[in-house]
């Protein structure tokens, strides 16, 4: 296809207002996209300066998407791009990348990133030569652009994967330094110079992020770089061309260079600013860095900060980075000595004003309160916020140098409180009071631990915080709620003060200003946690929940859901009248968060966190009503759409939380509905495709489906649940690339089927045993080997003659019993048993071995019975002895099924064992006598004790049954 026709199709697919025409163009593109040279032709359209800009942009997007999907295909698929086409694309993209307009260069940069990450250095060995050549030629920007992508590939790579970047640094950094030096010497530099310097800084940053490359350890070479960085940091940015708009100004090229230099210097300081943290080979270099540069950087930073003291401009990110450097300097004696003379000015004239409510805050508060709330609760924003960095500086200063600075700072804050209290209403310094309250809230931990402040906190709240709940300034009402929440758990001498604060916070949830309502919810969580008498809240609980629902419809904020979760946890079953409404509202809020996520990249983190918060709150509600099973059926329809959607790849970020909801419903509902069964295929598909890490979480609902819906599991053929489970488990257990520890739920599921479906799945026993024995041959982890042996034990318990026959046919009967008995006897150095340590594990072994003991004479060689019998006596003896000696045996790696109901819970192992022994004695007395004669006095004693214990258990069980019958009779 010629270029003009291809351009028409691309334009129609991207831009046509006619949906039919657009669809037809998309189909045409689909048909031709894998033809030879298609990619080359698309690239020619992108770089054709005579082509319509809209068509070029559409072509660049098509090109980028195609490269992203097909250049380096995953899952072993073969690339659909010819090697010859790849060679042409690699060569041409290098030629044109720097010549393209910025909007197209961004798309080509993404393509280059995909290609370099996939191909360099193995498939693109001459790329570094191209970069070196062009760093000394006319294509400097293009070479820097490519070098930045190359270096970013290795930014976070571990040592063994970083080898290629060492060569890149050795061969390009001398050229980079030369270019950097020339750029810095240009008088009246253009914005293009700033872009070049910024790229050099970003390359340097990527190369030093994890470790300093060896060439930079050479003092003269490192010094040359540092001279240039300090030059950029110190020199004023050009006034000409600075945008007036604050959002555009902070992204202006010259401010960006300062930001990247500050980034680099902070990174070097955290790596080399403390001699105690250095390994021997870095100590000498760290000494040079501290002696020659650390103080100079501090001096430059203080000068830069002084600009904002006198009303000048400094971007938020630069302020944040500078304050991080200063905070890191506080613990270091030599640096603190340099900092100390400047502390009063720094603390009271720069940092405290940054903590105060300002003009930008007021604009956002008035014009976009939702954005004000988002920024206030977004952890990503904290990385850019001068206010957060100021709070961190004050916290670090008081923590590490409190003796000199804590009283002085608190005196300053008290002075602001006093001036505010004395000023007439129209002249009150509201913004300074806001900063003072922020300081008091920030230092709450220190103030709560330190006299004389500790004794005055309640008085401080009453005098200086409570009055602001009714302040005419909305931001002060919000700050009062936040500070009150910080101190909710102090010991109030007058409980009415706690009550007053609590009710002020609850009232704040109805404030006309959105940020006040959200801060009040945040504070409420602390008050509910601290509340000793829930009668304070009970009367207003319905109204409280109404306010929650209104807020959840207004704003996505995880703290809303977390506060709701706290309320549900505190009130437990009392929440049941509201459970349905709560879950409905949380489900609606969840969908809103998900929709926000999909629509706005900047809101991704906030929306995702809030979505998780909604699901966590739902789980807490479902747990709190576990004794009221009829409610689950009412709630289920509102949660089903979430479960159906989020058990697919769409829900990977919330998969664990959704599985927890599925687990609660399948555990506590009176029955598992067909709608809930419809989730089974989704769970199994996820498990096979991508969710192996969630297998332990998946185990719980699958266990419930099998054990609580056994009849449907056994009889349904559309879908065939038995076949579905076997298909998934067999494929996972046959996959030797899956680690044993990731597979532990698989043998547990096989055991659940054998226990639950006793007598109904004979056809499963042989395949279950085959896959288990196959996996056992290569198993190394003892806990996994135990679980595989337990499948065999469960098979014997399911049907001992059938299982023994299969094992004998497979030639593995003697071997498996030998392994099993050896593992039962295996001890740790401490003398504790090494295997089968959980009660469930021991019980499965007892039931399996007892089933072997019950086999008719002649089916099992006579020499096998004595060790089986002795193993049973040991296991049963452990079951009624004190477990105090074995407390050290249990660890987080030990599996316990105690939290999962199991069909064998109702089986008494002692009675089962004694019934088997009694049956043998009655039917084959010679065999029984022969077996008794193999026991030494130790085992004789165990046998007698077990016999006595069993009779006691029989009596206890009979007594319980009689009492139950009597109570039933009385009730009727």
C-alpha positions, 0 to 999 in steps of 0.5 A: 500500500502506498503512503498516501493511501495509508495516511488516509486510512490512519487519519480516518481510523483516528479522526473521522467523525463518522463511526462507520468510516472509523470502524472500516479504517480500523479494520483495514489497519488490522488487516495490513498491520503485519505486512512487511514494511508496514511499520516503516511506512507508518514511520515515514508518515510520522517524519514527513514534514509536508504531511498534515500535522493531525495525520502525523500525530495519528500515525505516531500514536498508531506507531507507538501502540504497535511497537509497544504491543509487538516489538517485544512480545511476551509469553514466548510469542514470536515477534510479528515484525520482520528482523529486516524491518526492525533494523530499518526502524532502529536506524531511521528513528535515530535519524529523525527523533531530534528533528520532530516537533515536541508533540511527536518526539514524545511518542517517538521517545516512548517507542525508543524506550520500548526498543532500547529496553528490549534490544540494547545491547544484544540486538542493538550493539552499535547504539552506543557508538551512534550516541558517542559519535553524535555527542561530538556532532550536530545531533547533540540533542538527539544523542542526549535524548537517546542516552537518557533513555539508555540510562533510565533502563538501568536506573533501578537494576541490581548489580549483576544487571547493571554491567552495560551501564558501566561501559556507557558511563566510561565512554560517554561521560567525558563527552557529556562533561565537555558539552555541559561545560560549554553550555554553562559558559554561554552568555545569555543562554536560550531555553534550548540550552536549559533543555540540553542541561536538563537532559544531561542532569537526568542522564547523570541521575539515572546513572548514579541512582543506585551506585556511583559509577567508578569513573566518578570516584576520580577526584578531578573528574568528580570535581569538574561535575560538581563545579558545574552543578553548583554553578547551575544551583547558584546562578539566577535563572533568566528573567526573560521568558519566564511564564506568568502562569505559576503552573507553567512557570514551575515547568519552565526549562531553567527551573527544571534544571535547578530541580534536577541539580537539587535532586542529584545533590540530595542523592549524593548527600544521602549516599555519602553524607555520613561516614558511619554508613560507608563501606571501606572502599567508599570512605575516602570518597565520602570524606572528600564529599563532606569536606569539599561539597556538603557545606557549599551545597548547604550555603547555596540552599540557604541563599536560594531559600532566602529568595522566598523570604523576601518575596521572590519565586522558587518552585515548590519542588525545589523548596521541598528538595532543599528542605530535605537536604537541610533536614538530613543535615540536622543530625550531622554535627559539622553541618548543624554547626553551619546551620545553627547561626541561620536557624532563627531566620530559617525557622521563623521567617521561612519555614513557619510561613511555609506551614501557614495557609496561603493565597494558593490554598485560598484560591484552591479552597474557593474554586476547587475544594475537591482538588484541595482535599485531594492534594491534602491527602495525596502521599504523592503530593507530599513529595512536592509540597514545601509544607510537608517538607517544612513539617518534616524539618521541624519534626527532625529539628525537635527530635534531634536538637530539641534541647536548644530548639523545642522550648524556643519554637513552642514559645513562638507558637504560644506567642501566635496564639496569644496575638491571635486571641488578643486581636479584634475579630477583623484583624485576627491573623487567621493564616498564622493561627492555621500554621501554629495549629499545624505545628502543634498537630505535627509535634503531637508525639513530642508534646504528649511525652514531654513536661511541662507541655504534656500537662497543658495539652487539655488546656491548650485544646480548650483554649486554642483549638475548640474555639476554632470549630466555629471560626469564620475561616473555613480552613481554621475549622478544618485545622481544628478538627485535624488537631483535635483528632491528633490529641483524641487519645490523651487522658482528659481530666475532664471527660466533658472536654472529650465529649465536646471535641467529639461532638464538634467533630461530628458537627463538622461533618455537616459543615458547608465547606467540603474540606472541613467535612473531610478533615472532620471524618479523618479526626472522627476515626481517632475519636472512635478509637479512643472512645471508652463509652460508645453511648457517646456515639450511639444516639447519633449513629444513624445521622453519622452514617447518613453524613458518611454516605453524602460525603462518599458521594462527593469525594473519593478518599480512602480515609472515609472508608477507613473511618467507616471501617473503624465504626463498624469494627467498634460497634460489631453486631450493632451495625446490623440494622445498617449493614445493607445500606452501608454495603449499598453505599460502599458499593456505589462509592467503589464504582465511583472510585473505579470510574475516576481511576479510569478517567484521570491518570492524576487521580489513579492513586487516590481513586485506587486507595479509596476503592481499596478502602471501600472494599475493606469496609465492606469486608469488616461489615460482612465479618461483623454480621457473621452471626446473622446469616440471613443478611448475606442474601440481602447484601449479595446482589449489591456486591455481585457486580463488583465480584464479577468485574474485579475477579478478572484482570480488571481487578488485579489491584483489588483482587485480594480484597474481593476474594475476602468478600467472596470468602465471607459470603461463601462462609456465612451465607445459609447456602451458596447461591447459584450467582456465587457459583458463577464466580467459580470459573472467573476465579479458576481462570485468574488462578491459571492466568496470573493470580498464582500469588493469590492462591492462599486467598483463593483456597478459602472460597474454593474450600467453601464451594466444595465443602458447603455446596458438595452436591452441586460440586459433584453433580453439575456438568455445565460447568463441570466443577470437578473437571475444572478443579482437576484441570487447574490443579493438575496443570499447576502441579505439573508446572515445574517452574512454579515454586513449591511454596506457591503451590501449597494450596493445591494439595490442600484442595485435593485433600478437601475433595477427598475428605468432603466427597467421601465415596463419590469421587473414586475416579479422582483418586488415581489421578490425584495420587499420580500428580502428587507422587510426581510432584513429591519426587522433586519437592524440597521444602519440608512443609510442601512434602508434608502436604503432599504426603497428606494427600496420600493420607486423605486418599487412604482415609477416603478408601484404603483398599482402593488407594493401596491398590493404586499405589501398588500398581504404580509401584510406590506403595512401600516407598510412600509408607517409608517416606511418610514414617521417616518424616513422622520420626524426623526431629529437629536439633531441639528434639521437637518434631520436624514435620506434621506440626499443626493439629490438622496435619497430625489428624490427617496422618492419624486418619490415614494411618488408622485406615491402613491399620484397618485393611484386611489381613493379606493386603499389606505386608506384615512387617509394615503394620508394627511401624504404622502402629507405633507411629499412630501411638506417638501421634495420638499420645501427642494429642492429649499431652501438654503442648507446652514443650512444642510451642517453639515448633510453630512458625509462620511457615507452618500450615494450619487448617484450623480456620477452615471448617473440615469434614474430619472435624467431626471425626474423633481420632481416638475413637476411630483408632480404638474401633480399628484396634477392637475390630482387628482384635475381634476378626484376627486375634492372631494378627493383633497378638502378633502386633502387640508383641512388637511393642516395647514397654514404652509403646505398651504404656502409650497404648494403655494411656490412649485406651483409657483416654478414649473411654473418657472421650466416649463418656464425654461425648455421650454426656454432651449428646444426652444434654443436647437431647434434654435441652431440645426436649425442654425447648419443644 
